[in-house]
Amino acid sequence: MTETEDIATGTTTFDTKDVEGKVIDEALRLIDGGLSDLMHRDLVSTDEVSDLLLDVRMLLTAAEMASAEPLEDAPVGA
């Protein structure tokens, strides 16, 4: 992961394209692994399919949240 630190403010930023690429690679690995496991079976439960889809969704959502702009610290009621 590529990250840079602003010496003046002490904040760390990440290269979002690098993070997104790694997340997509991980999602594809998860999908490929799940599909290869399911292809050798005659019957697959809906629970197993929904678990696989939820895992992929969680991975992609976490990446989206990580690449989003950080929230500003503001006092409550301001």
ZAVEX-883386 format. One record per residue: residue in three letters; residue number from 1; x, y, z of N, C-alpha, C, O in turn. Coordinates in Angstrom, 1 decimal. Layout:
residues N
atom aa->Ala&i->NUM&nc1->X&nc2->Y&nc3->Z&cac1->X&cac2->Y&cac3->Z&cc1->X&cc2->Y&cc3->Z&oc1->X&oc2->Y&oc3->Z
...
end
This chain:
residues 78
atom aa->Met&i->1&nc1->0.9&nc2->-1.2&nc3->0.0&cac1->0.0&cac2->0.0&cac3->0.0&cc1->0.9&cc2->1.2&cc3->0.0&oc1->1.9&oc2->1.3&oc3->0.8
atom aa->Thr&i->2&nc1->0.6&nc2->2.2&nc3->-0.9&cac1->1.4&cac2->3.4&cac3->-0.9&cc1->0.7&cc2->4.4&cc3->0.0&oc1->-0.4&oc2->4.7&oc3->-0.1
atom aa->Glu&i->3&nc1->1.5&nc2->4.9&nc3->0.9&cac1->1.0&cac2->6.0&cac3->1.8&cc1->2.0&cc2->7.1&cc3->1.8&oc1->3.3&oc2->6.8&oc3->1.7
atom aa->Thr&i->4&nc1->1.6&nc2->8.3&nc3->2.1&cac1->2.4&cac2->9.4&cac3->2.2&cc1->2.1&cc2->10.1&cc3->3.5&oc1->0.9&oc2->10.1&oc3->4.0
atom aa->Glu&i->5&nc1->3.0&nc2->10.8&nc3->4.1&cac1->2.8&cac2->11.5&cac3->5.3&cc1->3.1&cc2->13.0&cc3->5.1&oc1->4.2&oc2->13.3&oc3->4.7
atom aa->Asp&i->6&nc1->2.2&nc2->13.8&nc3->5.5&cac1->2.4&cac2->15.3&cac3->5.4&cc1->3.1&cc2->15.6&cc3->6.7&oc1->2.6&oc2->15.6&oc3->7.8
atom aa->Ile&i->7&nc1->4.4&nc2->16.1&nc3->6.6&cac1->5.2&cac2->16.3&cac3->7.7&cc1->4.7&cc2->17.5&cc3->8.5&oc1->4.8&oc2->17.6&oc3->9.7
atom aa->Ala&i->8&nc1->4.1&nc2->18.5&nc3->7.8&cac1->3.6&cac2->19.7&cac3->8.5&cc1->2.4&cc2->19.4&cc3->9.4&oc1->2.3&oc2->19.9&oc3->10.5
atom aa->Thr&i->9&nc1->1.5&nc2->18.6&nc3->8.9&cac1->0.3&cac2->18.3&cac3->9.7&cc1->0.3&cc2->16.9&cc3->10.4&oc1->-0.5&oc2->16.7&oc3->11.3
atom aa->Gly&i->10&nc1->1.2&nc2->16.1&nc3->10.0&cac1->1.3&cac2->14.8&cac3->10.6&cc1->0.2&cc2->13.8&cc3->10.1&oc1->0.0&oc2->12.8&oc3->10.8
atom aa->Thr&i->11&nc1->-0.5&nc2->14.1&nc3->9.1&cac1->-1.5&cac2->13.3&cac3->8.6&cc1->-1.0&cc2->12.3&cc3->7.5&oc1->0.0&oc2->12.6&oc3->6.8
atom aa->Thr&i->12&nc1->-1.6&nc2->11.1&nc3->7.5&cac1->-1.1&cac2->10.1&cac3->6.5&cc1->-2.2&cc2->9.9&cc3->5.5&oc1->-3.4&oc2->9.8&oc3->5.8
atom aa->Thr&i->13&nc1->-1.8&nc2->9.9&nc3->4.2&cac1->-2.8&cac2->9.6&cac3->3.2&cc1->-2.4&cc2->8.4&cc3->2.4&oc1->-1.2&oc2->8.0&oc3->2.3
atom aa->Phe&i->14&nc1->-3.4&nc2->7.7&nc3->1.8&cac1->-3.1&cac2->6.4&cac3->1.1&cc1->-3.4&cc2->6.7&cc3->-0.4&oc1->-4.3&oc2->7.5&oc3->-0.7
atom aa->Asp&i->15&nc1->-2.7&nc2->6.0&nc3->-1.2&cac1->-3.0&cac2->6.0&cac3->-2.6&cc1->-4.2&cc2->5.2&cc3->-2.9&oc1->-4.2&oc2->4.0&oc3->-2.8
atom aa->Thr&i->16&nc1->-5.4&nc2->5.9&nc3->-3.2&cac1->-6.6&cac2->5.2&cac3->-3.3&cc1->-6.7&cc2->4.2&cc3->-4.4&oc1->-7.3&oc2->3.2&oc3->-4.3
atom aa->Lys&i->17&nc1->-6.0&nc2->4.5&nc3->-5.5&cac1->-6.0&cac2->3.6&cac3->-6.7&cc1->-5.3&cc2->2.3&cc3->-6.3&oc1->-5.7&oc2->1.2&oc3->-6.7
atom aa->Asp&i->18&nc1->-4.2&nc2->2.4&nc3->-5.5&cac1->-3.5&cac2->1.2&cac3->-5.1&cc1->-4.4&cc2->0.3&cc3->-4.1&oc1->-4.5&oc2->-0.9&oc3->-4.2
atom aa->Val&i->19&nc1->-5.1&nc2->1.0&nc3->-3.2&cac1->-6.0&cac2->0.3&cac3->-2.3&cc1->-7.2&cc2->-0.3&cc3->-3.0&oc1->-7.5&oc2->-1.5&oc3->-2.8
atom aa->Glu&i->20&nc1->-7.8&nc2->0.4&nc3->-3.9&cac1->-8.9&cac2->-0.1&cac3->-4.7&cc1->-8.5&cc2->-1.3&cc3->-5.5&oc1->-9.2&oc2->-2.3&oc3->-5.6
atom aa->Gly&i->21&nc1->-7.3&nc2->-1.3&nc3->-6.1&cac1->-6.8&cac2->-2.4&cac3->-6.9&cc1->-6.6&cc2->-3.6&cc3->-6.1&oc1->-6.9&oc2->-4.7&oc3->-6.5
atom aa->Lys&i->22&nc1->-6.0&nc2->-3.4&nc3->-4.9&cac1->-5.8&cac2->-4.6&cac3->-4.0&cc1->-7.2&cc2->-5.2&cc3->-3.5&oc1->-7.3&oc2->-6.4&oc3->-3.3
atom aa->Val&i->23&nc1->-8.1&nc2->-4.3&nc3->-3.2&cac1->-9.4&cac2->-4.8&cac3->-2.8&cc1->-10.1&cc2->-5.5&cc3->-3.9&oc1->-10.8&oc2->-6.6&oc3->-3.6
atom aa->Ile&i->24&nc1->-10.1&nc2->-5.0&nc3->-5.1&cac1->-10.7&cac2->-5.7&cac3->-6.2&cc1->-10.0&cc2->-7.1&cc3->-6.4&oc1->-10.7&oc2->-8.1&oc3->-6.7
atom aa->Asp&i->25&nc1->-8.7&nc2->-7.1&nc3->-6.3&cac1->-8.0&cac2->-8.4&cac3->-6.4&cc1->-8.4&cc2->-9.4&cc3->-5.4&oc1->-8.6&oc2->-10.6&oc3->-5.6
atom aa->Glu&i->26&nc1->-8.6&nc2->-8.9&nc3->-4.1&cac1->-9.0&cac2->-9.8&cac3->-3.0&cc1->-10.5&cc2->-10.2&cc3->-3.2&oc1->-10.8&oc2->-11.4&oc3->-3.0
atom aa->Ala&i->27&nc1->-11.3&nc2->-9.3&nc3->-3.7&cac1->-12.7&cac2->-9.7&cac3->-4.0&cc1->-12.7&cc2->-10.8&cc3->-5.1&oc1->-13.5&oc2->-11.8&oc3->-5.0
atom aa->Leu&i->28&nc1->-12.0&nc2->-10.6&nc3->-6.2&cac1->-11.9&cac2->-11.6&cac3->-7.2&cc1->-11.4&cc2->-12.9&cc3->-6.7&oc1->-11.9&oc2->-14.0&oc3->-7.1
atom aa->Arg&i->29&nc1->-10.4&nc2->-12.9&nc3->-5.8&cac1->-9.8&cac2->-14.1&cac3->-5.3&cc1->-10.9&cc2->-14.9&cc3->-4.5&oc1->-11.0&oc2->-16.1&oc3->-4.5
atom aa->Leu&i->30&nc1->-11.7&nc2->-14.1&nc3->-3.7&cac1->-12.7&cac2->-14.7&cac3->-2.9&cc1->-13.8&cc2->-15.3&cc3->-3.8&oc1->-14.3&oc2->-16.4&oc3->-3.5
atom aa->Ile&i->31&nc1->-14.2&nc2->-14.6&nc3->-4.8&cac1->-15.2&cac2->-15.1&cac3->-5.7&cc1->-14.7&cc2->-16.4&cc3->-6.4&oc1->-15.4&oc2->-17.4&oc3->-6.5
atom aa->Asp&i->32&nc1->-13.5&nc2->-16.3&nc3->-7.0&cac1->-12.9&cac2->-17.5&cac3->-7.6&cc1->-12.8&cc2->-18.7&cc3->-6.7&oc1->-13.2&oc2->-19.8&oc3->-7.1
atom aa->Gly&i->33&nc1->-12.4&nc2->-18.5&nc3->-5.5&cac1->-12.3&cac2->-19.6&cac3->-4.5&cc1->-13.7&cc2->-20.1&cc3->-4.2&oc1->-13.9&oc2->-21.4&oc3->-4.2
atom aa->Gly&i->34&nc1->-14.7&nc2->-19.3&nc3->-4.0&cac1->-16.0&cac2->-19.7&cac3->-3.7&cc1->-16.6&cc2->-20.5&cc3->-4.9&oc1->-17.3&oc2->-21.5&oc3->-4.7
atom aa->Leu&i->35&nc1->-16.4&nc2->-19.9&nc3->-6.1&cac1->-17.0&cac2->-20.6&cac3->-7.3&cc1->-16.4&cc2->-22.0&cc3->-7.5&oc1->-17.1&oc2->-22.9&oc3->-7.9
atom aa->Ser&i->36&nc1->-15.1&nc2->-22.0&nc3->-7.4&cac1->-14.4&cac2->-23.3&cac3->-7.6&cc1->-14.8&cc2->-24.4&cc3->-6.6&oc1->-14.9&oc2->-25.5&oc3->-6.9
atom aa->Asp&i->37&nc1->-15.1&nc2->-23.9&nc3->-5.4&cac1->-15.6&cac2->-24.8&cac3->-4.3&cc1->-17.0&cc2->-25.3&cc3->-4.6&oc1->-17.4&oc2->-26.4&oc3->-4.4
atom aa->Leu&i->38&nc1->-17.9&nc2->-24.4&nc3->-5.2&cac1->-19.3&cac2->-24.7&cac3->-5.4&cc1->-19.5&cc2->-25.5&cc3->-6.7&oc1->-20.4&oc2->-26.2&oc3->-6.9
atom aa->Met&i->39&nc1->-18.5&nc2->-25.4&nc3->-7.7&cac1->-18.7&cac2->-26.0&cac3->-9.0&cc1->-18.7&cc2->-27.6&cc3->-8.9&oc1->-19.2&oc2->-28.3&oc3->-9.7
atom aa->His&i->40&nc1->-18.0&nc2->-28.1&nc3->-7.9&cac1->-17.8&cac2->-29.5&cac3->-7.7&cc1->-19.0&cc2->-30.2&cc3->-7.0&oc1->-18.9&oc2->-31.3&oc3->-6.6
atom aa->Arg&i->41&nc1->-20.0&nc2->-29.4&nc3->-6.7&cac1->-21.1&cac2->-29.9&cac3->-5.9&cc1->-22.4&cc2->-29.9&cc3->-6.7&oc1->-22.6&oc2->-29.0&oc3->-7.5
atom aa->Asp&i->42&nc1->-23.3&nc2->-30.9&nc3->-6.5&cac1->-24.5&cac2->-30.9&cac3->-7.1&cc1->-25.6&cc2->-30.0&cc3->-6.5&oc1->-26.5&oc2->-29.5&oc3->-7.2
atom aa->Leu&i->43&nc1->-25.5&nc2->-29.8&nc3->-5.2&cac1->-26.4&cac2->-29.0&cac3->-4.5&cc1->-25.7&cc2->-28.0&cc3->-3.6&oc1->-24.8&oc2->-28.3&oc3->-2.9
atom aa->Val&i->44&nc1->-26.2&nc2->-26.7&nc3->-3.7&cac1->-25.6&cac2->-25.7&cac3->-2.9&cc1->-26.7&cc2->-25.0&cc3->-2.2&oc1->-27.7&oc2->-24.6&oc3->-2.8
atom aa->Ser&i->45&nc1->-26.5&nc2->-24.8&nc3->-0.9&cac1->-27.6&cac2->-24.1&cac3->-0.1&cc1->-27.6&cc2->-22.6&cc3->-0.4&oc1->-26.5&oc2->-22.0&oc3->-0.8
atom aa->Thr&i->46&nc1->-28.7&nc2->-22.0&nc3->-0.2&cac1->-28.8&cac2->-20.5&cac3->-0.4&cc1->-28.0&cc2->-19.8&cc3->0.7&oc1->-27.5&oc2->-18.7&oc3->0.5
atom aa->Asp&i->47&nc1->-27.8&nc2->-20.4&nc3->1.9&cac1->-27.0&cac2->-19.8&cac3->2.9&cc1->-25.5&cc2->-19.7&cc3->2.5&oc1->-24.9&oc2->-18.7&oc3->2.7
atom aa->Glu&i->48&nc1->-25.0&nc2->-20.7&nc3->1.8&cac1->-23.6&cac2->-20.7&cac3->1.3&cc1->-23.4&cc2->-19.6&cc3->0.3&oc1->-22.4&oc2->-18.9&oc3->0.3
atom aa->Val&i->49&nc1->-24.4&nc2->-19.5&nc3->-0.6&cac1->-24.3&cac2->-18.4&cac3->-1.7&cc1->-24.4&cc2->-17.1&cc3->-1.1&oc1->-23.7&oc2->-16.2&oc3->-1.4
atom aa->Ser&i->50&nc1->-25.3&nc2->-16.9&nc3->-0.2&cac1->-25.5&cac2->-15.6&cac3->0.5&cc1->-24.3&cc2->-15.2&cc3->1.3&oc1->-23.9&oc2->-14.0&oc3->1.4
atom aa->Asp&i->51&nc1->-23.7&nc2->-16.2&nc3->2.0&cac1->-22.4&cac2->-15.9&cac3->2.7&cc1->-21.3&cc2->-15.4&cc3->1.8&oc1->-20.6&oc2->-14.5&oc3->2.2
atom aa->Leu&i->52&nc1->-21.2&nc2->-16.0&nc3->0.7&cac1->-20.2&cac2->-15.6&cac3->-0.3&cc1->-20.4&cc2->-14.2&cc3->-0.8&oc1->-19.5&oc2->-13.4&oc3->-0.8
atom aa->Leu&i->53&nc1->-21.7&nc2->-13.9&nc3->-1.1&cac1->-22.0&cac2->-12.6&cac3->-1.6&cc1->-21.9&cc2->-11.5&cc3->-0.5&oc1->-21.4&oc2->-10.4&oc3->-0.7
atom aa->Leu&i->54&nc1->-22.2&nc2->-11.9&nc3->0.7&cac1->-22.0&cac2->-10.9&cac3->1.9&cc1->-20.5&cc2->-10.7&cc3->2.1&oc1->-20.2&oc2->-9.5&oc3->2.4
atom aa->Asp&i->55&nc1->-19.7&nc2->-11.7&nc3->2.0&cac1->-18.3&cac2->-11.5&cac3->2.2&cc1->-17.7&cc2->-10.5&cc3->1.1&oc1->-16.9&oc2->-9.6&oc3->1.5
atom aa->Val&i->56&nc1->-18.1&nc2->-10.7&nc3->-0.1&cac1->-17.7&cac2->-9.8&cac3->-1.2&cc1->-18.2&cc2->-8.4&cc3->-0.9&oc1->-17.4&oc2->-7.4&oc3->-1.1
atom aa->Arg&i->57&nc1->-19.4&nc2->-8.3&nc3->-0.6&cac1->-20.0&cac2->-6.9&cac3->-0.3&cc1->-19.3&cc2->-6.3&cc3->0.9&oc1->-19.0&oc2->-5.1&oc3->0.8
atom aa->Met&i->58&nc1->-19.0&nc2->-7.0&nc3->1.9&cac1->-18.3&cac2->-6.4&cac3->3.1&cc1->-16.9&cc2->-5.9&cc3->2.7&oc1->-16.5&oc2->-4.8&oc3->3.1
atom aa->Leu&i->59&nc1->-16.2&nc2->-6.7&nc3->1.9&cac1->-14.9&cac2->-6.3&cac3->1.4&cc1->-14.9&cc2->-5.0&cc3->0.6&oc1->-14.1&oc2->-4.2&oc3->0.8
atom aa->Leu&i->60&nc1->-15.9&nc2->-5.0&nc3->-0.3&cac1->-16.0&cac2->-3.8&cac3->-1.2&cc1->-16.5&cc2->-2.6&cc3->-0.4&oc1->-16.0&oc2->-1.4&oc3->-0.7
atom aa->Thr&i->61&nc1->-17.4&nc2->-2.7&nc3->0.5&cac1->-17.9&cac2->-1.6&cac3->1.3&cc1->-16.7&cc2->-1.1&cc3->2.2&oc1->-16.6&oc2->0.1&oc3->2.4
atom aa->Ala&i->62&nc1->-16.0&nc2->-2.0&nc3->2.8&cac1->-14.8&cac2->-1.5&cac3->3.7&cc1->-13.8&cc2->-0.7&cc3->2.8&oc1->-13.3&oc2->0.3&oc3->3.3
atom aa->Ala&i->63&nc1->-13.6&nc2->-1.1&nc3->1.6&cac1->-12.7&cac2->-0.4&cac3->0.8&cc1->-13.2&cc2->1.0&cc3->0.4&oc1->-12.5&oc2->2.0&oc3->0.4
atom aa->Glu&i->64&nc1->-14.5&nc2->1.0&nc3->0.2&cac1->-15.2&cac2->2.3&cac3->-0.2&cc1->-15.1&cc2->3.3&cc3->1.0&oc1->-14.8&oc2->4.5&oc3->0.8
atom aa->Met&i->65&nc1->-15.3&nc2->2.8&nc3->2.2&cac1->-15.2&cac2->3.6&cac3->3.4&cc1->-13.8&cc2->4.0&cc3->3.7&oc1->-13.6&oc2->5.2&oc3->4.1
atom aa->Ala&i->66&nc1->-12.8&nc2->3.2&nc3->3.4&cac1->-11.4&cac2->3.5&cac3->3.6&cc1->-10.9&cc2->4.6&cc3->2.7&oc1->-10.1&oc2->5.4&oc3->3.0
atom aa->Ser&i->67&nc1->-11.5&nc2->4.6&nc3->1.4&cac1->-11.0&cac2->5.6&cac3->0.5&cc1->-11.8&cc2->6.9&cc3->0.5&oc1->-11.5&oc2->7.8&oc3->-0.2
atom aa->Ala&i->68&nc1->-12.9&nc2->6.9&nc3->1.3&cac1->-13.7&cac2->8.1&cac3->1.5&cc1->-12.9&cc2->9.2&cc3->2.2&oc1->-11.9&oc2->8.9&oc3->2.9
atom aa->Glu&i->69&nc1->-13.3&nc2->10.4&nc3->2.0&cac1->-12.7&cac2->11.5&cac3->2.7&cc1->-12.9&cc2->11.4&cc3->4.2&oc1->-14.0&oc2->11.0&oc3->4.7
atom aa->Pro&i->70&nc1->-11.8&nc2->11.6&nc3->5.0&cac1->-12.0&cac2->11.5&cac3->6.5&cc1->-12.9&cc2->12.6&cc3->7.0&oc1->-13.0&oc2->13.7&oc3->6.5
atom aa->Leu&i->71&nc1->-13.7&nc2->12.2&nc3->8.0&cac1->-14.6&cac2->13.1&cac3->8.7&cc1->-13.8&cc2->14.2&cc3->9.4&oc1->-12.8&oc2->13.9&oc3->10.0
atom aa->Glu&i->72&nc1->-14.3&nc2->15.4&nc3->9.4&cac1->-13.7&cac2->16.5&cac3->10.2&cc1->-14.1&cc2->16.4&cc3->11.6&oc1->-15.3&oc2->16.1&oc3->11.9
atom aa->Asp&i->73&nc1->-13.2&nc2->16.7&nc3->12.5&cac1->-13.5&cac2->16.8&cac3->13.9&cc1->-14.2&cc2->18.1&cc3->14.2&oc1->-13.5&oc2->19.2&oc3->14.1
atom aa->Ala&i->74&nc1->-15.4&nc2->18.1&nc3->14.5&cac1->-16.1&cac2->19.4&cac3->14.8&cc1->-16.9&cc2->19.2&cc3->16.1&oc1->-17.4&oc2->18.1&oc3->16.4
atom aa->Pro&i->75&nc1->-16.9&nc2->20.2&nc3->17.0&cac1->-17.6&cac2->20.1&cac3->18.2&cc1->-19.1&cc2->19.8&cc3->18.0&oc1->-19.7&oc2->20.3&oc3->17.0
atom aa->Val&i->76&nc1->-19.7&nc2->19.1&nc3->18.9&cac1->-21.2&cac2->18.8&cac3->18.7&cc1->-22.0&cc2->20.1&cc3->18.9&oc1->-21.7&oc2->20.9&oc3->19.8
atom aa->Gly&i->77&nc1->-22.9&nc2->20.3&nc3->18.0&cac1->-23.8&cac2->21.4&cac3->18.1&cc1->-23.2&cc2->22.6&cc3->17.3&oc1->-23.7&oc2->23.7&oc3->17.4
atom aa->Ala&i->78&nc1->-22.0&nc2->22.4&nc3->16.7&cac1->-21.4&cac2->23.6&cac3->15.9&cc1->-22.0&cc2->23.7&cc3->14.6&oc1->-21.6&oc2->24.5&oc3->13.8
end
